[in-house]
Amino acid sequence: MPTDASVPPRVRASDELRQAALEQFATVGFAASSLQQIADHAGYSKSSVLYHYASKEALLEAAIGPSIDRLESLLGDFVAGGRSAAAQAVFIERFVDFLLGNRLAVHTFVNQGQSLRGLPVIERANTAIRGLADSICADDASLAEQMRFGVALAGATYTLVAGATFLDDDEQQFADADVRDALISVLSELLLTADGRPTR
């Protein structure tokens, strides 16, 4: 199963619990994940989870908050760089790297963002995604352009997590470098005009 970060030996219990929660939230869903399931998945007791995190919501914040920080930083850099085709091409490459490095967290807040509205960390993520859409799509973007953005974002996150979960075929595993190249190509086709696409 894909993870945002592999857990090295002898890590702190809070880190193991956060990683287990992230895996559960991305694959089972936040609403369907209980603190007991997270504890079992990490090999701890439920009381250990509650010792480190006051609630499932606090655990969600700890699990996806750092990825939202990175997304906000990436978005800030993109906005500062302008909307030129070259800036968009660079952004797409950096965005794909972000997706690959944060696939579980991104899957959680993109695919569950609407059902978890009202949670502060999800509101932050939703604001970042709206900012991303506003930055990628021009103010006068057509419905088709807006849909391209939605398909690109949701499709990429689904492919990186849910697709790997449902299509768990050891013979069909691809190296991250190959996935990166393919995602850059597909996102460029969806989000850039023909003259702004990188040649590969």
C-alpha distance (Angstrom), angle and dihedral (degrees) to the residues before:
residue distance angle dihedral
M1 . . .
P2 3.80 . .
T3 3.77 117.0 .
D4 3.77 134.7 -169.6
A5 3.77 91.8 -130.5
S6 3.76 131.4 1.8
V7 3.77 113.0 -118.7
P8 3.82 111.5 -120.7
P9 3.81 119.1 -146.2
R10 3.79 117.9 -83.1
V11 3.77 97.1 20.8
R12 3.75 121.4 158.1
A13 3.78 117.9 -84.0
S14 3.81 90.8 -120.0
D15 3.81 90.3 56.9
E16 3.81 92.7 48.6
L17 3.79 90.9 48.1
R18 3.80 91.9 48.2
Q19 3.82 91.1 50.6
A20 3.82 92.1 46.7
A21 3.80 90.1 49.6
L22 3.80 91.3 49.3
E23 3.81 90.5 52.1
Q24 3.81 91.3 48.3
F25 3.81 94.5 45.9
A26 3.81 91.8 49.6
T27 3.79 97.9 45.2
V28 3.82 104.8 29.2
G29 3.80 100.3 21.4
F30 3.78 133.2 -112.1
A31 3.81 94.8 -94.8
A32 3.81 92.9 48.3
S33 3.81 94.5 46.9
S34 3.77 117.4 89.3
L35 3.76 126.0 -163.7
Q36 3.82 87.3 -115.7
Q37 3.81 91.4 55.4
I38 3.79 90.7 48.7
A39 3.80 90.6 49.0
D40 3.80 91.3 48.7
H41 3.81 91.5 47.5
A42 3.80 90.4 52.5
G43 3.81 95.0 41.1
Y44 3.80 95.7 -114.4
S45 3.78 136.3 112.0
K46 3.79 122.1 -98.8
S47 3.82 88.6 -114.9
S48 3.82 88.3 59.5
V49 3.80 89.7 55.3
L50 3.80 90.7 50.6
Y51 3.80 90.9 46.3
H52 3.81 90.3 59.6
Y53 3.81 100.2 31.3
A54 3.79 124.9 32.4
S55 3.80 94.0 -148.1
K56 3.78 145.0 -5.3
E57 3.82 87.4 -97.2
A58 3.83 90.4 55.9
L59 3.78 88.8 50.5
L60 3.82 90.0 50.5
E61 3.81 89.7 52.0
A62 3.81 91.3 50.5
A63 3.81 92.1 45.5
I64 3.81 100.4 49.1
G65 3.82 104.7 17.2
P66 3.83 95.3 87.1
S67 3.81 90.9 52.3
I68 3.79 90.7 50.9
D69 3.82 88.3 51.3
R70 3.82 88.9 54.4
L71 3.81 91.9 46.9
E72 3.82 91.2 50.9
S73 3.81 90.0 49.9
L74 3.81 91.7 48.2
L75 3.78 90.5 48.9
G76 3.81 91.4 48.6
D77 3.80 90.6 53.1
F78 3.81 91.1 48.8
V79 3.81 94.1 49.0
A80 3.81 90.2 48.8
G81 3.82 90.4 50.9
G82 3.81 96.1 54.1
R83 3.78 132.7 -127.5
S84 3.79 100.7 -76.7
A85 3.79 117.4 137.9
A86 3.81 89.9 -111.7
A87 3.81 91.8 51.6
Q88 3.80 90.4 48.3
A89 3.81 91.8 50.3
V90 3.82 91.0 51.5
F91 3.79 89.8 46.1
I92 3.81 92.2 51.9
E93 3.80 90.6 53.9
R94 3.81 91.8 48.6
F95 3.80 90.4 44.3
V96 3.81 91.9 53.0
D97 3.81 89.1 50.0
F98 3.80 87.8 50.8
L99 3.82 91.2 49.8
L100 3.79 92.4 49.5
G101 3.79 92.5 48.6
N102 3.80 95.5 44.2
R103 3.80 103.1 29.2
L104 3.81 97.9 136.5
A105 3.78 95.3 47.1
V106 3.80 93.2 44.2
H107 3.79 91.3 48.3
T108 3.80 89.0 51.9
F109 3.78 97.9 50.8
V110 3.80 97.5 36.0
N111 3.79 98.0 46.4
Q112 3.79 97.8 34.7
G113 3.80 99.2 32.7
Q114 3.80 96.0 104.6
S115 3.80 96.0 45.5
L116 3.82 91.7 48.9
R117 3.80 97.3 47.1
G118 3.75 113.3 146.2
L119 3.81 95.6 42.5
P120 3.82 106.8 113.6
V121 3.81 95.4 -132.0
I122 3.81 91.1 49.7
E123 3.81 91.7 47.5
R124 3.82 87.6 53.7
A125 3.79 90.4 50.3
N126 3.81 92.5 46.9
T127 3.81 89.8 50.7
A128 3.81 90.4 50.8
I129 3.82 91.4 49.3
R130 3.81 91.3 49.1
G131 3.81 88.2 49.6
L132 3.78 89.4 50.1
A133 3.81 91.5 50.6
D134 3.81 91.3 47.4
S135 3.80 90.6 50.1
I136 3.80 96.1 46.9
C137 3.81 96.8 40.9
A138 3.79 119.7 57.8
D139 3.80 117.8 -121.2
D140 3.79 89.7 -103.7
A141 3.83 94.8 44.8
S142 3.77 114.6 154.7
L143 3.77 122.3 -122.9
A144 3.81 88.4 -103.9
E145 3.83 91.2 55.5
Q146 3.80 91.2 48.9
M147 3.80 90.0 49.0
R148 3.82 90.9 49.7
F149 3.80 88.5 56.6
G150 3.81 92.2 49.2
V151 3.80 93.3 47.0
A152 3.80 91.2 46.6
L153 3.81 94.9 50.6
A154 3.80 98.6 39.3
G155 3.79 93.6 39.1
A156 3.78 93.6 51.4
T157 3.80 93.5 48.1
Y158 3.79 92.6 45.2
T159 3.79 92.6 48.8
L160 3.80 93.1 49.9
V161 3.81 96.0 50.5
A162 3.77 118.3 9.4
G163 3.77 93.8 35.5
A164 3.79 90.6 52.8
T165 3.81 90.4 47.4
F166 3.80 96.7 48.9
L167 3.78 95.9 36.1
D168 3.80 96.4 45.1
D169 3.78 96.9 162.0
D170 3.78 113.0 152.9
E171 3.80 91.0 -156.7
Q172 3.83 91.2 56.1
Q173 3.82 99.4 53.0
F174 3.80 115.2 130.9
A175 3.77 127.9 -157.3
D176 3.80 115.2 -108.2
A177 3.83 89.4 -118.0
D178 3.81 89.9 58.9
V179 3.80 91.7 44.9
R180 3.81 89.4 48.9
D181 3.80 93.0 52.6
A182 3.81 92.0 46.7
L183 3.81 93.2 48.0
I184 3.80 92.6 48.4
S185 3.79 89.4 51.3
V186 3.81 94.9 47.4
L187 3.81 95.5 43.0
S188 3.80 90.2 47.3
E189 3.79 90.2 52.6
L190 3.79 91.0 49.7
L191 3.78 100.2 41.0
L192 3.80 108.4 28.7
T193 3.75 130.2 66.3
A194 3.79 113.6 -114.7
D195 3.80 93.6 -99.7
G196 3.82 92.2 52.8
R197 3.81 97.6 52.1
P198 3.78 117.3 110.7
T199 3.78 115.4 -116.4
R200 3.78 113.8 -123.2
